[in-house]
Amino acid sequence: MHSLLPDATTWALALSGGLLLTLMAAATGLPFMALAGQTLATARRRVFYDKCARQLAMLVAVLSPLSLLLTGISVLRAVQMEPDMLAGPYRMPVVALLALHAGTTLCAVLYFVTWKGLASRLPLLHRLFGLSAGIGGAKTLFVALAIVRALFVAGHPLPATGSALEVMLALLLPAGNALLWPAFGLALCAAAAFGGVYGTQWLVLRRQQDDFGRDHYNFTLPWCAAWGMYGTVVMLAPLGYVLWRALSQVSPTFGVLPPLVPFALCIIAPLLCLTCSMAVTRSATPMRLKPAITVAVLAAIAGTAGVLSTLLSLSRIG
């Protein structure tokens, strides 16, 4: 008989970690969406793209510091639970994660606050801030996933007495068949999906403050939702592969299954997110679909928590 829910510790880690990884993924995808909006505004001569890009840049400037704060709180909590954690091989990876995250956050904030001053006068420099925020977000995601793998994978993958360089190489360059690589591919696809989902919700929340008219939101809401829709479609293949790899490593005959609720969330949440995003892209009045837009955000968080819970449960089973 299989349980419905994992133990309380695993579920708590999955919920908090799922929220944090969702924010980090969205903050990674949003700068590329904003850069695409700036490019399309010039190429197609439509001001809607540029206004939307600035709104998305504002969201990046909100999500990046928020995810940095939550990362810092997570590290402090981990140190409280394991006081010797930073005295071992995890000290350099954790410091590298926080430093990389802080640098990415700085670029994200600069991308937004310099919009009026640099976007028209020095567009290449301005877009460099956005590109740095997106690339930095991808690097931060990779290091975060590598640390999670090192903490929960069966066997300790980091040298206990190695130099800082040896520790980082062991962390960032695992074997070619390590689950970290497809998991990172899944995270990059999720960055596009979650960026679109969060961006759509942000436009709804900013409707009163940024009163650009009904035509603006009828145009930009489906555009952002399309990122969420296509990103989710592309995400399905690596998601299935990651779950299959995790299950097959624990039990080649699939005789062992994780708790059913988080495993079901891995399947249902992306499909729900896809359905809601598709409805917005096809609507002539997308602002009326506020419940569907909010459900897509909640589904993104729940699905990420489900994946984390499933992987953590399987690592403990294995």
C-alpha positions as CSV (number, residue, x, y, z in Angstrom):
1,M,0.0,0.0,0.0
2,H,1.3,3.4,-0.9
3,S,0.9,6.5,1.2
4,L,-1.1,9.6,0.1
5,L,1.4,12.1,1.5
6,P,5.1,12.0,2.4
7,D,6.2,12.6,5.9
8,A,5.8,16.1,7.4
9,T,9.5,17.0,6.9
10,T,9.6,16.1,3.3
11,W,6.3,17.9,2.6
12,A,7.4,21.0,4.4
13,L,10.7,21.1,2.4
14,A,8.9,20.5,-0.8
15,L,6.3,23.3,-0.3
16,S,8.9,25.9,0.7
17,G,11.4,24.7,-1.9
18,G,8.7,24.6,-4.6
19,L,7.8,28.2,-3.9
20,L,11.4,29.3,-3.9
21,L,12.3,27.4,-7.1
22,T,9.2,28.7,-8.9
23,L,10.2,32.3,-8.1
24,M,13.8,31.7,-9.2
25,A,12.6,30.1,-12.4
26,A,10.2,32.9,-13.2
27,A,12.9,35.5,-12.4
28,T,15.1,33.7,-14.9
29,G,12.6,33.6,-17.7
30,L,11.2,37.1,-17.3
31,P,14.3,39.0,-18.4
32,F,14.3,37.1,-21.7
33,M,10.6,37.9,-22.2
34,A,11.3,41.6,-21.5
35,L,14.2,41.6,-24.0
36,A,12.0,39.9,-26.6
37,G,9.4,42.6,-26.0
38,Q,11.9,45.3,-26.5
39,T,13.1,43.7,-29.8
40,L,9.6,43.2,-31.1
41,A,8.7,46.8,-30.2
42,T,11.4,48.0,-32.6
43,A,11.0,45.3,-35.3
44,R,7.2,45.5,-35.5
45,R,6.8,49.2,-34.4
46,R,4.2,48.4,-31.7
47,V,4.4,50.3,-28.5
48,F,2.4,47.5,-26.7
49,Y,5.5,45.3,-26.6
50,D,7.7,48.0,-25.1
51,K,5.2,48.9,-22.4
52,C,4.8,45.3,-21.5
53,A,8.5,44.7,-21.4
54,R,8.9,47.5,-18.9
55,Q,6.1,46.0,-16.7
56,L,7.9,42.6,-16.9
57,A,11.2,44.2,-16.0
58,M,9.5,45.7,-12.9
59,L,8.3,42.2,-11.9
60,V,11.9,40.9,-12.3
61,A,13.0,43.7,-10.0
62,V,10.5,42.4,-7.4
63,L,10.9,38.6,-7.7
64,S,14.8,38.6,-7.8
65,P,15.2,40.4,-4.4
66,L,12.3,38.3,-3.0
67,S,13.9,35.0,-4.0
68,L,17.3,36.2,-2.7
69,L,15.7,37.0,0.6
70,L,14.0,33.6,0.8
71,T,17.3,31.9,-0.2
72,G,19.1,33.7,2.6
73,I,16.3,32.6,5.1
74,S,16.6,29.0,3.8
75,V,20.4,29.0,4.4
76,L,20.0,30.4,7.9
77,R,17.4,27.8,8.7
78,A,19.6,25.1,7.4
79,V,22.5,26.3,9.5
80,Q,20.2,26.4,12.6
81,M,19.3,22.8,12.0
82,E,22.9,21.7,11.1
83,P,25.4,24.1,12.8
84,D,28.4,22.3,11.3
85,M,27.0,22.6,7.7
86,L,29.2,25.6,6.8
87,A,32.2,24.1,8.4
88,G,32.3,21.3,5.8
89,P,32.4,21.1,2.0
90,Y,29.1,23.0,1.6
91,R,30.5,26.3,2.7
92,M,31.9,27.3,-0.7
93,P,28.8,26.1,-2.7
94,V,26.5,28.1,-0.4
95,V,28.7,31.2,-0.5
96,A,28.9,30.9,-4.3
97,L,25.1,30.5,-4.5
98,L,24.4,33.6,-2.4
99,A,27.0,35.7,-4.3
100,L,25.7,34.7,-7.7
101,H,22.1,35.3,-6.6
102,A,23.1,38.7,-5.3
103,G,24.8,39.7,-8.5
104,T,21.9,38.5,-10.5
105,T,19.5,40.5,-8.4
106,L,21.6,43.7,-8.8
107,C,21.5,43.3,-12.6
108,A,17.7,42.7,-12.5
109,V,17.2,45.9,-10.4
110,L,19.5,47.9,-12.7
111,Y,17.6,46.6,-15.7
112,F,14.4,48.2,-14.4
113,V,15.6,51.4,-12.7
114,T,17.7,52.5,-15.7
115,W,14.8,51.9,-18.2
116,K,14.0,55.6,-18.7
117,G,17.7,56.7,-18.6
118,L,19.3,54.1,-20.8
119,A,16.7,52.2,-22.9
120,S,16.7,54.9,-25.5
121,R,20.1,56.5,-25.2
122,L,22.3,53.4,-24.6
123,P,20.1,50.5,-25.5
124,L,22.9,47.9,-25.8
125,L,24.1,48.7,-22.2
126,H,20.6,48.6,-20.9
127,R,19.8,45.3,-22.6
128,L,23.1,43.9,-21.2
129,F,21.6,44.3,-17.7
130,G,18.6,42.3,-18.7
131,L,20.7,39.6,-20.4
132,S,22.9,39.4,-17.4
133,A,19.9,39.0,-15.2
134,G,18.6,36.2,-17.3
135,I,21.9,34.3,-17.7
136,G,22.7,34.9,-14.0
137,G,19.3,33.5,-13.1
138,A,20.0,30.3,-15.1
139,K,23.4,29.9,-13.3
140,T,21.8,30.5,-9.9
141,L,19.2,27.8,-10.7
142,F,21.9,25.4,-11.7
143,V,24.0,25.9,-8.6
144,A,20.8,25.7,-6.4
145,L,19.8,22.4,-8.0
146,A,23.4,21.1,-7.7
147,I,23.4,21.8,-3.9
148,V,20.0,20.2,-3.5
149,R,21.3,17.1,-5.3
150,A,24.4,17.0,-3.1
151,L,22.3,17.3,0.0
152,F,19.8,14.6,-0.8
153,V,21.4,12.2,-3.3
154,A,22.3,8.8,-2.0
155,G,26.0,8.9,-1.0
156,H,27.9,12.1,-0.4
157,P,29.1,13.5,-3.8
158,L,31.4,16.2,-2.3
159,P,35.0,15.6,-1.1
160,A,35.1,16.1,2.6
161,T,38.7,17.3,2.7
162,G,39.2,18.7,-0.8
163,S,40.1,22.2,-1.9
164,A,37.5,24.8,-2.8
165,L,38.2,24.1,-6.5
166,E,37.8,20.3,-6.0
167,V,34.5,20.8,-4.1
168,M,33.1,23.1,-6.8
169,L,34.1,20.8,-9.6
170,A,32.5,17.8,-7.8
171,L,29.4,19.9,-7.3
172,L,29.0,21.4,-10.8
173,L,30.4,18.6,-13.0
174,P,28.8,15.4,-11.9
175,A,28.8,12.3,-14.1
176,G,27.2,12.6,-17.5
177,N,24.3,10.3,-16.5
178,A,23.5,12.3,-13.3
179,L,19.9,13.4,-12.8
180,L,21.1,17.0,-12.4
181,W,21.5,17.5,-16.1
182,P,17.9,16.6,-17.2
183,A,16.6,18.4,-14.0
184,F,18.4,21.6,-15.2
185,G,16.9,21.2,-18.6
186,L,13.5,20.9,-17.0
187,A,14.2,24.1,-14.9
188,L,15.1,26.1,-18.1
189,C,11.8,25.0,-19.7
190,A,10.0,25.9,-16.5
191,A,11.7,29.3,-16.6
192,A,9.8,30.2,-19.8
193,A,6.6,28.7,-18.5
194,F,6.6,30.3,-15.1
195,G,7.8,33.6,-16.5
196,G,4.8,33.7,-18.7
197,V,2.4,32.6,-15.9
198,Y,3.8,35.1,-13.4
199,G,3.9,37.8,-16.1
200,T,0.3,37.3,-17.0
201,Q,-0.7,37.6,-13.3
202,W,1.4,40.7,-12.9
203,L,-0.3,42.5,-15.7
204,V,-3.6,41.8,-14.0
205,L,-2.4,43.2,-10.7
206,R,-0.9,46.3,-12.4
207,R,-4.1,47.0,-14.4
208,Q,-5.1,50.0,-12.2
209,Q,-1.6,51.4,-11.6
210,D,-0.5,51.1,-15.3
211,D,-3.7,52.3,-17.0
212,F,-2.5,51.8,-20.6
213,G,-6.0,51.1,-21.9
214,R,-8.0,48.0,-22.7
215,D,-6.3,47.4,-26.1
216,H,-3.0,47.1,-24.4
217,Y,-4.1,44.3,-22.0
218,N,-6.1,42.6,-24.7
219,F,-2.8,42.3,-26.6
220,T,-0.2,41.7,-23.9
221,L,-2.1,39.3,-21.7
222,P,-2.4,36.6,-24.5
223,W,1.2,37.3,-25.5
224,C,2.5,36.6,-21.9
225,A,0.1,33.6,-21.6
226,A,1.6,32.2,-24.8
227,W,5.0,32.0,-23.1
228,G,3.3,30.1,-20.3
229,M,1.5,27.8,-22.7
230,Y,4.4,26.9,-25.0
231,G,6.8,26.8,-22.1
232,T,4.6,24.2,-20.4
233,V,4.3,22.2,-23.6
234,V,8.1,22.0,-23.9
235,M,8.4,21.3,-20.2
236,L,6.3,18.1,-20.4
237,A,9.0,16.0,-22.1
238,P,11.9,16.7,-19.6
239,L,9.4,16.4,-16.7
240,G,8.4,12.9,-17.8
241,Y,12.0,11.9,-18.3
242,V,13.1,13.2,-14.9
243,L,10.3,11.3,-13.2
244,W,11.0,8.1,-15.2
245,R,14.7,8.3,-14.4
246,A,14.0,8.8,-10.7
247,L,11.5,5.9,-10.6
248,S,13.7,3.6,-12.6
249,Q,16.7,4.2,-10.4
250,V,14.8,3.3,-7.3
251,S,12.9,0.4,-8.7
252,P,13.6,-0.8,-12.3
253,T,10.2,-2.6,-12.3
254,F,8.4,0.4,-10.9
255,G,7.3,-1.7,-7.9
256,V,8.1,1.3,-5.7
257,L,6.0,4.5,-6.0
258,P,6.3,7.8,-4.2
259,P,3.3,9.2,-2.2
260,L,0.4,9.5,-4.5
261,V,-0.6,13.2,-3.9
262,P,2.7,14.8,-4.9
263,F,3.1,12.3,-7.8
264,A,-0.4,13.2,-9.0
265,L,0.5,16.9,-8.7
266,C,3.4,16.3,-11.1
267,I,1.0,15.3,-13.8
268,I,-2.2,17.3,-13.1
269,A,-0.6,20.7,-12.3
270,P,1.2,21.2,-15.6
271,L,-1.9,20.2,-17.5
272,L,-4.0,22.6,-15.5
273,C,-1.4,25.4,-16.1
274,L,-1.4,24.6,-19.8
275,T,-5.2,24.7,-20.0
276,C,-5.5,28.0,-18.2
277,S,-2.8,29.6,-20.3
278,M,-4.3,28.4,-23.5
279,A,-7.7,29.8,-22.5
280,V,-6.1,33.2,-22.0
281,T,-4.3,33.1,-25.3
282,R,-7.5,32.4,-27.2
283,S,-9.8,34.9,-25.4
284,A,-10.8,38.1,-27.0
285,T,-11.4,39.5,-23.5
286,P,-8.5,37.9,-21.4
287,M,-9.0,40.3,-18.4
288,R,-12.2,38.5,-17.7
289,L,-10.2,35.3,-17.1
290,K,-8.6,36.4,-13.8
291,P,-9.5,33.2,-12.0
292,A,-7.8,31.1,-14.7
293,I,-4.7,33.3,-14.5
294,T,-4.5,32.9,-10.7
295,V,-5.1,29.1,-11.0
296,A,-2.1,28.9,-13.4
297,V,0.2,30.5,-10.9
298,L,-1.0,28.2,-8.1
299,A,-0.7,25.2,-10.4
300,A,2.9,26.2,-11.1
301,I,3.8,26.3,-7.4
302,A,1.9,23.1,-6.6
303,G,3.5,21.3,-9.5
304,T,7.0,22.3,-8.5
305,A,6.3,21.2,-4.9
306,G,5.0,17.9,-6.2
307,V,8.2,17.3,-8.2
308,L,10.4,18.1,-5.3
309,S,8.4,16.0,-2.9
310,T,8.5,13.1,-5.3
311,L,12.2,13.3,-5.9
312,L,12.9,13.7,-2.1
313,S,10.6,10.7,-1.3
314,L,12.3,8.5,-3.9
315,S,15.8,9.5,-2.6
316,R,14.7,8.4,0.9
317,I,13.1,5.2,-0.5
318,G,16.3,4.4,-2.4
